[in-house]
Amino acid sequence: MSGAVTAADARYPDVVRGLNPRYVANPEAVYLVDSAAEVAEVVQQAVDGRKRLTVRSGGHCLEDFVFNPDVQVVLDLSEMNQVYFDAERGAVAVEPGATLIEIYELMATAWGVTIPAGSFSSVGAGGHVAGGGYGFLSRAHGMAVDHLHAVEVVVVDARGMVATVVATREEDDPNRDLWWAHTGGGGGNFGVVTRYWFRSPDAVGNEPRAILPRPPGDLLISNVSFPWSELTRQGFTRLLKNFGAFHERHKAPDSPYLAVTGGLDLTHPSGGPIVLRTQVDGDHPDAERLLQDYLAEILEGVESGSPPRPRRTPWPEPVRRHATTNETQNDPTLRGDFKSALMRANLPDHQIDAFYRYLTRTDIDNPTIAVSFAGFGGRINAVGQNATAFPHRDCSMALLWTVLWDDPADDATYINWNREFYAAVYAETGGVPVPNAVTDGCYVNDADSDVADARFNKSSAPWHELYYKDNYPRLRQVKAKWDPRNFFRHGLSVQLP
């Protein structure tokens, strides 16, 4: 163990905050650990001392669930970052502090395999996988948790005794409910994950090169820009309608476009043009045709935007570039506010009107304002809503609102802006994307405490329905069994029955 980092240590300011500098803690100590045994030791000490403990893996929690004034002990798992083949389980083991780019690069180099997880390279596996995990390859291969074979968790029983438990997806595993809870039930709810094992459900044999999906050899990439100066309101509406219609039409697991992942970044005019980003699995025999047909459908009737010549790039270069070339996303001083939504059907006209109104407002000037649309569905929707804890298995798009700023004096301005924008889009359902025929709630990895606040969620759907839908009662049962003292908790944690 690297020991406890306290306020007397020069490292302390660096380990008491994560991605979002809005949230800084003042714990008695931060423990840097490198094994499950050390995790169990720190957890037992915190239980015995009645200390409030939270857990950091990659530090990308968007809310104050890890770093807040109440926390007394932070368990930092960043040194637990090993990725290796476990021959006994016939699975690739991933420790919680391993970042996504480390996972992708090592899996691809060592065994020529991958998992369909997120697109932000510095995210840690710990919380990301527990919330479901989706990204560039998910339309073709599903969620990260769809390939999760087992999980190792440090838990606390009703007597306050700590144990380290392995739970697998095997039907006869007495701990299977704990595995299930970590397939989309969110991080920080049931214990401390110290290891994941990945092996696809249909894998045969014990050869590491054959137990997980193969990544693309390369990707066919296209970016189309739409300058605001050339885009009319009609063109904006047509672009969103085309994008939404395509993804609704091709959300099924047998879509001929599983190799295509589309994204649409809506910006404020101060932030430059709207961008349609597309990637196609370059190994697909019809990759060029798929891209051309996709772009033709999205651009039909849109007066602005001409696609440049597509280019090829090796996997996982887009993930690496996403982290290293985006100055805004790599600025540790920028504070942020984020909101999410999942769509089952195309955007109704009133939602598109709200997007246009807010993105073209001139009373605010911030180039980081954006709403990112990501193509969803495909093989994600091949899994039943209750088979894993991740319930959003009939969706076509995932949306993420982002606004960043550097001055704490501007907190209220931009937090309120994001709240008003989001509320306007979902005004007809109480300010949040209530699960219905059009919308399907929110993504738990993009946590937003506002959805649990009656000032902002004026719908009849409680926060847990937005994140977990009908799976919440079962998650509460798992909570009662594995964390009966509610030791692991945060602002949106699963509640005891």
VEXSE-896192 format. One record per atom (N, C-alpha, C): x, y negated, z. Coordinates in steps of 0.05 Angstrom, whole numbers, plus 5000, padded with zeros to 4 digits. Example, Ala and Ser with C-alpha at 12.3 -4.5 7.8 and 13.67 -1.06 7.14 Angstrom:
<recs>
526451145156524650905156526450665156525750455142527350215143525849995157
</recs>
This chain:
<recs>
501750245000500050005000501849755000501149564983502649314982502149145007500349235024499949085049497748875047497248755069495248545070496448275062495048145044495847875036494047685052495247525069493847335086494447045077493246855091493546575083496446485086498046625101500946555104502646645081501446805063502846915040502546735016504746695001504646514978502746624956502246884957500447004937497546954942496846864966494046844975492246684956493046444947491146294929490446444904492246624895491846764870490047004873489647104897488147354901485447304915484647054919482146994932480046874913480546904887478646814867478846994842476746994826476847154801476646974777475247064757475046924731473746644735471746624751470246374754471146224779472646004775473645864798471545714814468945734806466845624824466845774850467846024850467546194873470346264884470846164908473446214921472846304950474146514958473646624985475946535004475446575030477446515050477546755069478246995059478147235075480547245095480247405115482447455134484747585119484147755100486247895085485148005059486948015039486448165014488348395014487248645010488948885011489348974982491848984974492649094948493249394952491649564940491949854945492549994919493650244922494250394897493450684899491650754917490651034918487951044932486551254927483951294940484351314970486551434979487051455008487351185021488751005007489050735018486450585018484850624997482150504997480550595021480550855026478950965048479950845075482550815077483750705102482750425107482750255086481949975089478949955095477350125081474450125085473850205114475250415124474650505151475350285171477550145167478349925185476149705185475149645161473049445159470549525172469749775169467349885182467749865213469949965222470449975251470549695263471549505248471849225257469449055251467349185239464949035231465648795213467448845194468248635175466748655149466048435138464648425112466848465090466448685074468448755054467148745026468748635007467948634979470348754963469748814937471748964921472148814895474748794887475448674861476948884845476248914820477849084802479148904781477548794762478748624742478248324747476448264766475947994774474047834756472447984740470747844721467847824731467247864756464547824766463747534761461447494748460547224741459247074763458547214785457347084808459247104832458247034856459947024880459947284895459447504882459047764896461647864909463947784898466547864909467647644927467647404916468947174930466846974939466346974965464446794977465146745006464046545019464846465046464446685067462646875062462047085082464047315083465547345061467347585060469747545078470347765092472647765111474947935101474248135085476348315074475748355044477748305027477548374998479348604992478248804979479749034971480348994941482948954935483848894908484849154895483549244874484249494861485949464836486949224831488349164806490849334802492049434824494449604821493649894814491149964817490250234811489350224781491250254763490750204735491750434717491850674728492850904712490751014694491551104670489851244651491351494643490151734647491651974641489752204636490652414624489052654619489152834643486752904653486553084676485753364665487753534663487353794650485353964666485353934693483554094709480654034703479953784698477253704691476753694661478853714646478553684617477453414609478453204622477352934618479552734621479152504610481052284613480352124638482152104657481751964682482551674678480851494689481351204687480951084715483050954725482750824751481450554748480250444769478450214767479849954759482449934765483849684758484849674730484649894715485549894687483749704671485049534655483449344639482649484613480649374600479649504576481749524554483449324551485449334530487549554537488149584562490049794571488850074565486250104570484850354565484850414535484050214519483850264490486550334478488650184486491250224474492450494482492150564507493350814516491851054505489151044505487551264494488151304465488351084450488751104421491551214415493551114430496351194425496851484433495851554457496451824468494852044455492251994450490552214442488752154418488851904408487151834385484251834391483451754416480651744425480051474437477551434444476751174456474151214472473351004486470750994497469450734487466750734483465450494472464750294494466750164504466349974526466549684515467149494532466849214526468949094508468448844500470148704480472048494493471848454519473648264532475948414545478348374536480548554542481348564571481048354586482048354613480048444634477648524625475648634644476648894655476348934681477149184694474949394692475849644691473949864688472049884712472949814736471449864760468549784759467949524756465249424756463949454728465549434707464549444680463149704674464449924680463250194674460750234691460850164717458550204734456050064724456349844709454149694699453149794672454549984660453750094634455950084613456949844607459149804589458349834560458249614545457849624516459649434502460149484476461949314461461949374431464249324418464449344389463549614378464049834392463650094382461050224392459350074406457150204419454850284401454450134379452350224360453050494348455550554346456450814335456651034356457250954381457951154401456451124427454750934430453250904455454650734476453750754500454850604523457350754533459050614548461250744561460350964579458150914594457151114613455951364600455451344574454451584560456551794556459051714562461351904561462551944589461251854610462251884637461752154648463852304653463552584663463452594693465052424707465152434736466152174747465652134773466551894786467351964815469551844824470551874851469851614866468551644889467551414904468151444934469151234946469451214975466851104987465651265004462951195014463051185045460951075057460751055086458051175094458151365113455651495121454251345144452051465154450451325174451951285201453951455206455551435230457851235227458151135203460450955198462951095191462751355183465151505176465551495146467951455138468651425109469451695098468551735073469251985058469751915029471352085016471752054987470452274973468552214955466752404942467152394912467152634900467052654871464352744863463152594844460452664834460552694803459352904793459452954764456652954752456552964726453952974712452853264710454353464720453453734719450853764734448853904722446253924734446254054761448154234767448254364793449954234813450953994807452653844826450853724847451353784873449653674894450053374897452153264885452652974887451852834861450452974843449852854817448452584818446852544839445352284841447352054843449652104856451651884859452951824832453452044816454351994788452351834773449751914775447651774760447551474767447851414792447651134801449850964789452151094782454350944770454250944740452051024728451651004699449850774692450250544706448650304700447450184724448050294748446850174772448349934783450449854769451949614778454149674798456049494799458249524818457649414845459049504865458749404892456249484907454949704898452449784910452550034928454350224922454150484935456750564948459050444941461650514951463750394934466250484937468450374922469250594902468950534876469850724855472950724855474150954857477050974856478051124831476151244816476951384791474351454775474651424749472651524730473951744713472251934705473152134685471352114661472552104637470952084613471252334595468952444588468852674570466052674558465852674531463252654518461552904525458952874527457253094535457353334516457953284490458053494471460853594466462853514482465553594478465953894483467654024468468254304471471254344474472054514492474854564496476254374514478854394515480454244535482654084521482254034495484253884480483553584482485353414494484653134498483952984472484953074449484352944424481552994414480153174428477453254417475253214437475753074459473653064480472252794481473152594465471952334464471752234435470252024430470051924402472751824392473151854366475551744353475051454347476951274352476650994344477050964314476150744303476650694274479650664270480550764246483350714239483750414235481850294222481850004220479049904218478749634220476149514219476049314196473749304182473249114162471848874175473148644174472248414189471348184170469148054178468147824163467047614183467847364178466747144194465646934175463146864178461746664162461046424179461846184171461345944187459045794175457445664192455245494184455545224198456745034185457044764196454344644202454044524225451544394232450744184212452744044201452143834182450843934156451044194151449944314127447544494132446844514158444744704165442144554174440044584158437544464165436144634187434044514198432544664218431344914205430444894180429345124166431545334162433945254155436145444152436945574178436945424200437445534227435445754233432845684229430745874235431046124218431546094192431846324174434146504182436446374190438746534199438046704223436846584243436146744267434046954261432046894244430047084237431347324222433047264203434347474188436047654206437647524223439347684242437647864259435547744271433747904289432248124275431348064250429848264235431548504228434048444219435848664212436348844236436948724259437648894282435249034294432848914292430449064300430049294282430349254256429849464236431949694239434349634248436449834249437349894278435449894297436149954325436050254331434950404312434650694318437250844317437451074331439951224332440851334305439051354286439751464260439951254238440251004246440550784227442950844208442650784183444950814165447150594169446650414188448450194193449850214220450150454230451450484256454350384256455550394233458350304230458650004231456349864230456349574228455749454256457349274265456849124290456748824283454448704287454148424280453948244305455048014303454847814324454247544312452747384327452047114318452546924342454446734338455146544360453846274354451746214369450445954367451845754384452745534372454245334386452645074388453544894406452744614405454344484383453244284369454744154348457544044357457843974382460443884392462444114393461544354390463344584392464044704365463244574343463944684317461644834304462144984283460045114268458945364282456545434275455445704282457045904267457546144279459146344265457746614266457546744243456647014240459047194239459447364259461847534260460947824256462247964238461548234231463948414230463748654241465848844237464549114229465949254211465049514201467349714205466549954213468550164216469850204189472450144187473850154161474150434151473850644168474050924159471551014145469350864148466850954135467250934105466451144090466951154061465550924046463450814058461950594045462250334060464550294073464850054090464349794075465549764052465249514037462349474029461049684020458249654012456449584036456949714058455349654082455649364090458049264089458548984096457148794077457348854051456048684031453048684034451848914038448948934041448048794067449548824088448948694113448948394110451048284099451348004095449147894077448448044056446347954038443747924052443148104070440648084085440647854105442847814119442947604139442947324126444247304103444547044090442346974070440447154066438347104047436746864055436546664037434946434042436246224060438746274068440146074086441845904067441445644068442745474048445645424054446545484077449345424085450745684091453345684088454945924095455646094072458246114065459146294044461246474056460846734054462746914067465446914054467646884069470346904058470947204051473147244038473847514032474347674058473047904061473548054086476348154088477248204112479948304116479848544134482048694133482248934150484148884173483549004195485348974219485249234235487449324247487349574262485849544288484649764297483549774323485749814344485749684367483649504378484449214376485649134353486648864350484548644356481948684347479948474354479648424384479848634400479648604429482048454439484348524429486848384438486748094430485948034405485847764395483747604410481547734417479347594431480447474457482447604469483547504494485747304491487347344469489747184468489546934451487546914434487346684416485146494424483546564443481346384452482246224476483045974470484145804491482145754514479645714506477645654526477245894545477146134535476646364552479046444568481346324562483746384578484646164596482945964599483645734616482645794645484445844664483545914691482245694707482345444696481145224710478245184704477245314684474545264675472445414692470545254702468345364717466245444697464345624705462545724686459845794697457845804679455145904686454246074663452946304669452346504649449546624654448246694632445646824634445447024611443847224615443647434595440747504589440347644566437747744559438047974539436248154539436148374519433548354504433748394477431448374460430748654449428148714448427148954435426348894406425148654402424148584376425448324367424548224344425647974333424847734351426247514347425647274363423047154354421147094372418746954364419446664357417646534342418246264333418646064356417146104378417445914401420245934413421446174413424146204424426146074406425846114380427745984361427545684362425045574366424745284369426245184394426145344415427545254440430545264435431545464422434445474416435245224400433645154380434344924363434244664378432144634394431844384410434244344428435044544443437144514463439944494450440344644429443044644417443544384401441344244394441743994379441343744396441043784422440643544439443243384440442943124440445242944439445842814466444242884487444742764513446842924529447943124516450043284529452143344508454643344516456843384497458943564509458743814503460544014514461044234493463544244483464044434461464044734469463744784495463645074504460845184504458845014502456045104502455645304480454645544486454245744466452245954476450846074456449346314461450246524441451346744451452446954434450347184431449747244407447947474400449747714392449247944403450748184395448748394386449348514363447748744354447848964374445549084380445249284401444049534388443149724404441749954394443550154381442550284360443950504348444150744368446550844371446851074389446351014418446450754426445550684453442750784458441050764437438250834440437751134436439851294434439551584432439151714459439551564480439451664508436851574521435551744536433051674550433351454570431251304575431351084594432051164622431351414630431951504657434251694659435451774636437651964636440051844650440451584647442551444662441151214677442651084694441450854708441050614690442550604668442250384649439650424633437650254636435050314626434350194599436050024587435349874564435950034538434250234533434850424512433050394488431850164484430250114460430649824451433149734453433749454447435149414420434949174410436249114384438448904387438248734407440248524410440748464440443248374446443948284472444847994470443947824488444547534487446047454512447947264509449447154531449646854528448646714548448946414550451546354565453046164554455546084567455845774566456645664589457445384589459745364609461945224601464345194618465044904621466344844644467244564649469444584670470844354674473144364692472844204717471044014718470843834741468543924759469143994785467044074803464743864805465343614800463243404801461143454780461743614759459843664738458243924742458644054765457244304769454244274765452944084778450044064776449144004747450643844733449843774705449744024688451744184689451844414670450244654680450144694706448444914717445544854711444744604715441944534709441344544679443344464662442944494633442444784625444044964636443745244628441045354638440245264662437645354673435345254656435445004648433244894632433145024605435445064593435545194566434345474567435245634586434245904589431245914595430445734613427545724620425845644596426945474579425345384555425045614535427145774532426946004513424846204523424746254549422846454560420546324575419746094566417545944579414946104580414446254560411946404558411846644577414146724588414246944607415446864634414846624643415746534669418646464672419946404650422746314651424846524650424046784648425947004646424947204625426747374614426047564593424747814604422247794613420748014625420648254606421148494616420848724598418048754587417848734560415348764546416048854518414248804499414648904471416848744457417548504467419448334454422148324469422048274494424448244511424648484530427048534541427448764557429148714582428948474593430448414618433248314613435048374632437748264632439748484636442248414630444548604632445948564659446048774675447048744702449948654704451548714683454348634684454648334679452548204669452547914666450647804688451347854713449647794735449047504738446547444745445547174748443647154772444547034794442947024818440346874814440146704794437746544790435246714786435646954775433247114768431947224794433347194817432147274842431047034858431046804845430146554858427546474846425446444863422746384853422646104840424645934844424645684830425145714801426545934793427345964766426046214753425346414768423846644759421046614768419346504750416546454757414746674746415946894737414347114727413447294749412047504743411147704763413247924764415447914749417448124748419648054768420148214789422348154807425048204793427148094805429748114793430548394786429948584803430848864798429448994775427048894768425749004744427148904719428248654720429648554697432248714691433548804713436048944709435749244707433849354722433749654725431049774716429049604712426449704703425449924722424550144711423350364727425450524742427950474738430050634752430650524780429550294787430250184813429450354837427050474838426450634861428450864865429350984844431251204846433951094856434750864846437250734856437050684886434750604896434450554924434650814940433751034929434051294943436951374945438451324923441351384923442751204944441850954945443050764965442550874993440150964998439551065025441251305033441751475013443351715018446351655022447451485005450351455004451351195018449651005022450450765037448250685056447550855075445250805093445550565111448050475115448550235132448549975116448150005089448249765071450849625075453049775077455649655081456549515055455949635032456749525006454349354995454749104995452448934988453448664977451648534962452148274951449548134944449647914930447247754926445047884910445748084893443648234878444048534881444848614905445348904909442749054912442949314905440749494909439949504939437349464944436449454972435749734983436149765008435250015021432150035020431050275018428150305018426950195043
</recs>
